[in-house]
Each structure stands twice: as C-alpha cells, then as structure tokens.
Amino acid sequence: MSQSWPLQRVGLRIRDLEASIAYYKLLGLRIVRNEPDKGIVGLGAGEQELLTLRHVPDARPRSRHTAGLYHFAILLPGEQELGSFLRHCMDAGVRIDGASDHLVSQALYLNDPENNGIEVYADRPRTQWPWNNGTPVMDTLPLKTQELLAQAERFQGFPEGTILGHMHLNVSKLDQSIAFYQKTFGLELMLNLYQQAGFVSWDNYHHHLGLNTWTGPNASRHEADVSGLDFFEIAREDLQPGTFLDPDGVTVIVSESV
C-alpha cells in the first residue's frame, strides 16, 4: 500500500529536538534515520520514514492567524490497531485532545510538545462508506471508544503498513488554495464545507489534503524561519518530480514514484 500511496512523508521544523523525539517515540514511531551533523532525525513505522524532524533551535514560534499545519494524519491498517493505540495512550498518559467518527474513518487527535497537530486514524472499508453522487459523505460524530478498546491488543509501536494518510493545512484564501492543488497536482474536490474548508483527493479517496481558513481568512504567509511545518512529500506516476511552493509558502516536494 505504501508504495502506491501518494503521501510519503511530512517534515517539521523543531525547536527542542530531544523533547520531540521522546514524544514521537512514546507515540509509537521509531527512529529510522539519524543525521546528527545535520540536525535531522527520521521516524517511521517498520523501515518507512513518515516524519522528518529538523532541529531549528532559533525558529520563531508560530503566531496565531498564520497559514501552516493544521495537522498531519497517520493512517493505521485498521480499527483494531486504532483501538490498541488508544489503549496505549490511556496507559502511557499520552494526552488525547479529540476523538471523532467521520463515517469513512475513525480518528484520534493530539498535539506534540510544540503544538503541531496530529491525527491518528483508521479508515473503514470503502464498501462501508456512505456516498452521495459519487462522492464520499463525511461527518463529525462522537467516537465509540469502548468498541475500539474492546478490540485492543498489546501495542508494540505503529505496525508495518502504517502510512501518512493525509495532510491538513490552515490557508489564507480557500478558493485560491483549492485551485492551486487542483491545477498543480491534479487533486479533485471532494467537499467544500461552508466555504471554510475544502477536502481534495486523488482516486476518489475521502481526502488526501484538507484546507481550511479556521485561523481566519487572509492568514499571514507561512514563513521559513517559523517552527512547525517544513514540507510534505508526495509521489505519483503522473506527477513530475520537483519542489513547489503553495500560495501560502508551504513547500511541497514531489519525488520519483517507486
């Protein structure tokens, strides 16, 4: 699944590298790459790097009303694995800031020590997704945590097959951002929620990328000297490799499709 999946990796600029490494290891990722001379650590599941931390100790903290990361989303193989992760968080004292059933998926929401948003989720089988005129229907309902916990097994870190499921960004102008990702990367609009959030994807997935103006419209540009999102990386056979800047200054890397 990870070879053909378009989302490859997300990078974060981190002020306190050791604290962030400790947090993500507790969460269930493992170090798969360590380049201390460059201040870079890669974490992942199995041998697959999903998260790249770059130490930028002098980075400015991100201000309110700015574009950038809303959350990155770690997709687990199934709901049993999500239940095991939930049990692990409860036992290890990992704070969970939200829990939702989106009909197409079940999700937990967290924040790392530098307030970078994280979603850990499991998709329901596509045969169980509700559809409307060929588009998946999503909602935000309370998560049935007890049903998940009943399936929990011993958690031994994020399992093989865990991938970067989607990205979700705060943007300045929703229509401008949707148009950029459609035109540049061929993503298709799945849902425009009250002109406040747009969800786009390839291959009729519910969303590979979420875009919202929830920090307020006309948010300030995402700057290179601010902590938080460094880049995200995608790979598809129909995309030309290269490095792109979106309208809000977010770096998108297109790598060779394997």
Secondary structure as GFF3:
##gff-version 3
##sequence-region A 1 258
A	DSSP	beta_strand	7	14	.	.	.	ID=ss1
A	DSSP	alpha_helix	17	27	.	.	.	ID=ss2
A	DSSP	beta_strand	30	35	.	.	.	ID=ss3
A	DSSP	beta_strand	40	45	.	.	.	ID=ss4
A	DSSP	beta_strand	48	55	.	.	.	ID=ss5
A	DSSP	beta_strand	68	76	.	.	.	ID=ss6
A	DSSP	alpha_helix	79	92	.	.	.	ID=ss7
A	DSSP	beta_strand	98	101	.	.	.	ID=ss8
A	DSSP	beta_strand	105	111	.	.	.	ID=ss9
A	DSSP	beta_strand	117	123	.	.	.	ID=ss10
A	DSSP	three_ten_helix	126	128	.	.	.	ID=ss11
A	DSSP	beta_strand	131	132	.	.	.	ID=ss12
A	DSSP	beta_strand	135	136	.	.	.	ID=ss13
A	DSSP	beta_strand	141	142	.	.	.	ID=ss14
A	DSSP	alpha_helix	145	149	.	.	.	ID=ss15
A	DSSP	beta_strand	163	170	.	.	.	ID=ss16
A	DSSP	alpha_helix	174	185	.	.	.	ID=ss17
A	DSSP	beta_strand	188	193	.	.	.	ID=ss18
A	DSSP	beta_strand	197	201	.	.	.	ID=ss19
A	DSSP	beta_strand	209	212	.	.	.	ID=ss20
A	DSSP	beta_strand	228	234	.	.	.	ID=ss21
A	DSSP	beta_strand	242	245	.	.	.	ID=ss22
A	DSSP	beta_strand	251	254	.	.	.	ID=ss23
###
